[in-house]
Amino acid sequence: LKEPITDTMKRLRVRLRGYSNYFGINGNSHRLWNFYYYVKCTLYRMLNRRGQKSKFNRAKCLRIWDYYIKKPQVTVAIWNWRPM
């Protein structure tokens, strides 16, 4: 059973926001960006394999990604002990 791309992106947005909130501490931004890049590449491969439809081009995938997913950011400064 395939779900629409909008439902997939909404679920992915919630999970990535939670990941960013948990691991988004100063000193860890490089790993955070690596994870987001990995998820972006994996999403492109997943969308490209959906059934017998025509191939999903990279520009369309990036437009969808930018519409639904916010860029990762540091949410807590543990060295200053105050939220950002």
C-alpha positions in Angstrom: 0.0 0.0 0.0 1.5 3.3 -1.1 0.7 6.5 0.7 0.8 9.9 -1.0 4.0 11.9 -1.0 2.4 14.6 1.1 1.7 12.2 4.0 5.2 10.8 3.7 6.8 14.3 3.9 4.6 15.3 6.8 5.7 12.3 8.8 9.3 12.8 7.8 9.1 16.5 8.9 7.9 15.5 12.4 10.7 12.9 12.8 13.4 15.2 11.5 12.3 18.0 13.8 12.4 15.6 16.8 15.9 14.4 15.7 17.0 18.0 15.4 15.6 18.9 18.8 17.4 16.0 20.5 20.8 16.1 18.7 20.8 19.8 17.9 23.4 20.9 20.4 26.3 23.1 19.7 29.4 21.2 18.6 27.1 18.6 16.8 25.9 20.6 13.8 28.2 18.8 11.4 26.7 15.5 12.3 23.2 17.0 12.1 23.8 18.2 8.5 25.3 14.8 7.5 22.2 13.1 8.8 19.9 15.5 6.9 21.9 15.0 3.7 21.7 11.2 4.1 17.9 11.4 4.6 17.5 13.7 1.6 19.5 11.3 -0.7 17.5 8.3 0.7 14.2 10.0 0.1 15.2 10.7 -3.6 16.1 7.0 -4.1 12.8 6.0 -2.4 10.7 8.3 -4.6 12.5 7.2 -7.7 11.5 3.5 -7.0 7.8 4.1 -6.6 6.0 1.7 -9.0 6.0 1.8 -12.8 5.7 5.6 -13.0 8.2 7.8 -14.7 11.4 8.6 -12.9 11.5 11.3 -10.3 13.9 14.0 -11.2 16.2 15.6 -8.7 14.9 19.2 -9.2 11.3 18.1 -8.3 12.6 16.2 -5.3 14.5 19.2 -4.0 11.4 21.4 -4.5 9.3 19.0 -2.4 12.1 18.7 0.2 12.5 22.5 0.5 8.7 23.0 0.8 8.2 20.5 3.7 11.6 20.2 5.5 13.2 23.0 7.5 17.0 23.3 7.6 18.6 21.8 10.7 19.7 24.2 13.4 21.3 24.1 16.8 18.5 24.3 19.3 20.3 24.1 22.7 23.7 25.7 23.6 24.9 23.2 26.2 28.1 25.2 26.9 26.2 28.4 27.7 23.4 26.6 29.5 20.7 28.6 27.9 18.4 27.8 25.0 19.0 29.5 21.7 
